[in-house]
Amino acid sequence: MAPGSVSALRHSHAKQDEFVYVLEGTPTLVTDAGSTELAPGMCAGFKAGSGGGHRLLNRTDAMVVYLEATHVRA
């Protein structure tokens, strides 16, 4: 993610689990519970059907690199 960018609009998934793992940079995770700054080596997961909205923001001047994996529930 480039400086000042967002991963997506705040969203949740009905049938898709999502997992993010931070490789570089310090993105801010925004959820219904508030904001949390993440660092390399940290991860977050979102269970399908939980209704919890989420997104990542890059509020820094450095690039953020993260892995995102999803699993669609049948």
C-alpha positions, 0 to 999 in steps of 0.5 A: 500500500502506498503512503496515504492509501487504504486497502479497501472500503470498510467491509465485511464478508458473509461467506469468506474468511479473511486473514492479513499478515504484515510484512513491512510497514505499520498499517492501521487496522480499522474495525468496529472496535476501533483502530489498532496500529499493526507492525511487521509480524502481526496478523488479523483475521476476520470470520465469515458472517461475523458482520465486523467491518474492517479495512487497513489504512496507511497513515505513514510516509512508507510503503506497507506490504502485507499478505491477504488470504481468503477462504470461501465457506461452502 
